[in-house]
Amino acid sequence: MSDEKLVGIVLVSHSAEVAASVAELAKGLASGGTAVPVAAAGGTEGGGLGTSAELISAAAASVDRGAGVAVLMDLGSAVLTVKALLAEGDELPDGARLVDAPFLEGAVAAVVTAATGADLDAVEAAAAEAYDYRKE
């Protein structure tokens, strides 16, 4: 593991497969830069659909490199679970932040930006800007 401080990215989905696939895509598209610590936290401990505070917390700890952790979520209860973890204060690493962004596009923007060595504010801004991506 490198001593370089990088923003970590956690991708929270109701589906383990979706979280893992989005993580793989985002890392693949950022392959020209520094390897960003990215973790998928999808589904429940038993492999079902849903969200798990324990899986999210473990994922955040696994990507914490001292520069903050950006947490992106797919849908409602994933957002609520992350908000609850942040409110508890000790369940996520210091500097963990809920990032309001579209899940797929935001994840790609966050990982690509983090790969440049950008700080957490820049990673969050890049992910949030994905709301403005047009497909026309």
N, C-alpha and C positions, 0 to 999 in steps of 0.2 A: 504494500500500500504506500502510496506517495505521501510525502509530508505537505504537499501543496493543499492549501485551503480552497476547497471548491464548494459551491452550493450543491446540496443534495436534492434530489427530486423524488417524491413519493407519488405514485399514481394509484388512487383509490377508486375501485369500481365495484359494482355489485357482483361482478363476474371475475373469477380468477383468470379465465382465458382472455377476457377483454383487457384487463389490466396488464397482463404479461405481453399481449400482442402490441398494445400501444407503447409499452416500454421498449420492446424490440424495434418497432418502427422508428421511434424517436431516436434511440441510440444509433440505429443504422444510418439515419439521415444526418446525424452529427458526427459521423465517423472520421471526418477530417480533422477534428479538434481534439482537445484533451478528453480522455475518457471520464465522463461525468458519472458520479455514483447515482444510479437510478434503481428504485425498488418498486415492485408491484405489490399492492396490498388489495387483493380482490377476493370477494366472496367471504365465506365463513370458514372457521377452522375445520369443519366437517366436509368442506368442498361444495357446499350449497350456495345458492344465490343469497346475497345480503352483504352486510358490512360487519367487520370485527374490529373493535377497539384494540384488541391484543395484536392482531396482525398489522394494523396501522402503526401502533406504537413500536413494534419490533422493526418494521420497515424503516421508520424514521430514524431509529437508533442506528440501523445498518448503513445509512447513507450520510450520517452526520460527519462532516470533515472540518467543522469549525467555522464555516462561512454562512450557516443558516440552512434551513430545509424548506423547500417550496412543496406544499402539498396541494395537488390538484385532484378534484373529485368529479365523478360523473353525475350523480343524481341526488335528490333530496336527503335520504337518510344518511348517505355518505357524508354530506355536508354537515348534518346535525351531529354525527359521530365525531368528526374532526373538531367541530366547535366545542363539543363537550370535553374532548381531550385537551384542547387548548385552555379551556376554563379551569380544568383541574390543576394546571400549572406544572405538574411534575411528570406527566405521562408522555410528553414529547420533548425532544431536545430544546435547549435554549436556542432561540432564533428560528424556531419552526413557525411557519406562517401559512395560513389558508390562502390560496391564490384563486381568486374569482376569474376563471377563464374557461373557454370551451375545452372539453376534455382532450380530444385528439389534437386539434390544431394548437391549443395552448401547451400541451405536453411537448410537441415538436419544437415550438418556439422556445420554451423554457430550457430544454436540453441543449438545443443549438446555441442559445445565448450563454448558458452556464459553461459550455465547452470552450468559450472564448476567455474564461476566467472572470466573467462579469460577477458583480456582487448581487446579493439577494434582491435589492430594489430593482436592478436592471432586469433580472430574470423574471420577477413578477410583472414588470411593465411589458416586457416582450410577450409573455403569456396572455396578459389581459388585452393587448393589442390584437390578438387573434380574433376577438369579437368582430373586428372591422374587416376581416378578410372577405373579399368578394369572390364569387365563383361564376361570374358572368362575363 
